[in-house]
């Protein structure tokens, strides 16, 4: 199996100096782009398996780079952002980024996100028909949801939300995407979403007040834990 | 100050002064009329002589006002009776026929005199009110540009003493007590009057040669204005009250602009705090991320990382910690400089000695760049804050390292120019675009670089500028340098005055 090829777009030499040797040690092949322009050039020339994109590049904003990527490629993108870039981060996720990590991060966290994003992509190509994690199982063709073998009865809307989350298991799904999945693209009131997430948790979590399957990403969206 | 106070005291205006002047004037005008009437009477006839007297009375009225007119009319009546009415040279009247002309003459003299006097008084009143009005205008014009209390007082002084025999003293409440602003006060009576005005709402209040007006603003009692009147008539009440209102407004405005300035200073401090906090969140995160990623990688891949890579990660952690440490010092010193605290920590430093210590510390970060030192033979001494001096030079040298390629040279020249120690740091790096040469000294300003380079805190040169200026020196940037590339940062610090060894 050839090594997965990862594009690291980051203008901070100190961070690149860490990521490159460590990710190479972990078995990835790394290409580094230090600004938006060279990132674009690299994307046009090579088909990457994953892009790590640091927001706040000197020459181009992450969102327009994402738009460029999404024009002709379905490569998973993980955004690296600082807390003060919240708005930019959400915009990037809405624009099609798969996930994000906040600075500072630990390498394990970053690599888990990378694995989830890569897995989802390879699965979505094969159209996975089931989700299974933490006792929760979803059979997409029959819309059957079970928790430790027991059938869970969900309303159609609850199921739509759960399916949207499960299709991107392990990755954050923004409020906007979840609202679009449940109520259509023009819905904006996250209040509905909170209510339905609450109902879902009542049905699938051991302790709905301390969820361990369906996690909240404050201000951004929700995350269903990844498989395996 | 004492002399000035004395100059400003007044004598009581004398109530009789006016009528004495009127009597003198009446005499001066009526006596010639009398002589002419006596000596020319045989030729002119009594009617003409009487008309001469009336003319005299009119002149008196016109020149001296009502008092002079009445005095002249009385004198004319007596003289007419004495010299012109039979029997001549006596106040007796011989025939009833003579009474009517005498009475008519007196009536004419009085009426003509009074009319002339009233005309005169009107003209004078008009003149006065014109003067008062124009000086009100002038004062209000100069008050417009008076934003501080002393300016208000001096505007008041200039205009009032120029055109009136009146002085105004401004008393303002400061911290609950009065303090006489600029134009020092009169005497105890005046001060007492002001105190009374402060205690009661009555305004104006008069006593002796003084009139006091309260100055009230929306915020409450601001102070009082005390008018002291000289020998002539005081300006009228309407004038003083209008003036007091103007002053009250000006005082209120001065107070507002003062508190406004305070608020602005506060806002600037807030702004700095916000900027510092955003700098912390922005600039601390990158080194922290590198440290966190390196350390967690070392834990996670302990066995799989090759020793050289592990070594590099560890070195990276150390250098990022160093970077964090410098950021912290920069932030701390920046806020210290802004608060003006650096002056207290000055000491005399030998420049050459300090520089070599600094270069030693910076050298590990320079990798293959050569740091070439050229020191003056003299031992130059400067009187500065040692911690800041150190930080500033480390910042400038770090910039030279960061923005130049490995293998180039960095020159550090220390020399003397008159009473200044001149420190020049020049590199062979990317240089600074001409438009940015001034702005690089602004807080949080960073030059937009075409190629990615490590981003500093945007504080280094701002601190350098703050430091040199606080020490009485100058700092400048030039780019390109002598070799046609790179940047030259020149720091000039005043040499310490040689203290003889004890």
Interface residues (C-beta under 8 A of the other chain):
Chain A: X11 X12 X13 X14 X15 X17 X18 X19 X21 X22 X25 X26 X34 X35 X58 X82 X83 X84 X103 X104 X105 X106 X107 X108 X110 X111
Chain B: X278 X281 X282 X285 X286 X287 X288 X289 X290 X291 X292 X293 X294 X296 X297 X300 X301 X304 X305 X306 X309 X312 X313 X316 X319 X320 X323 X448 X449 X451 X452 X454 X455
